[in-house]
């Protein structure tokens, strides 16, 4: 990989690629730089939404002048999320998680916030901490938290006068259950639509097939989510390595899995 500092031309390319929605990992590959280098560059210069090449170049020069005139170098504070680990390595884990979440179709801001919370040992941060970490506005944090809370991926808790946002260890189980109930709503709407349009019509038949598929799929999803949650956490009746019945007869969560 090339040595030396990022040039102004490098920073202009970073700004252009961020505007195109490229990940830090992809930008690093294009510049033949470590992902951690791109992550630090972007995070210290207002984050992906506010990154500007000229401003980043000026800020870098100012930091260099301060280092040259300072009586003694002062070490930067350690990343509080690293907990004794290499902050660059923690940043790479966070970036990879965010990239994977983006591939699922989630907005980039939501991916970054969820990855940030997931890589903390405590599993929680306040809005102010997230603003400082991600270099975004409080409004951006609030909007992303609202979406994640609706999906059962994040919960709010009071920390004195502050609100703290926390990810649970079983957040994907909770999200799967929430997704299943959302599927039930769509299944019911499709089946009602089939009745109104007439099951003998092409549109009605399409909606009927959609409703039946979602109903059966969701019943299976909910029963297996409950089963494997018990296996993984050790709180269920299933034994590790034993698969749930294929006929969908595994215990379902309270409330049932059908519409």
Secondary structure, DSSP 8 states (H G I E B T S, - for coil): ---S---HHHHHHHHHHHHTT--HHHHHHHHT--HHHHHHHHHTTTHHHH--HHHHHHHHHHHHHHHHHSSS-------TTTTTS-HHHHHHHHHHHHHHHHHTT--HHHHHHHHHHHTSSS-EEEHHHHHHHHT--HHHHHHHHHHHHHTTS-EEEEETTEEEEE--TTHHHHHHHHHHHHHHHHHHHHHHHHHHH-TTSHHHHHHHHHHHHHHHHHHHHHHHHHHHHHHHHT-SS--TT----TTS-S---TT-S--
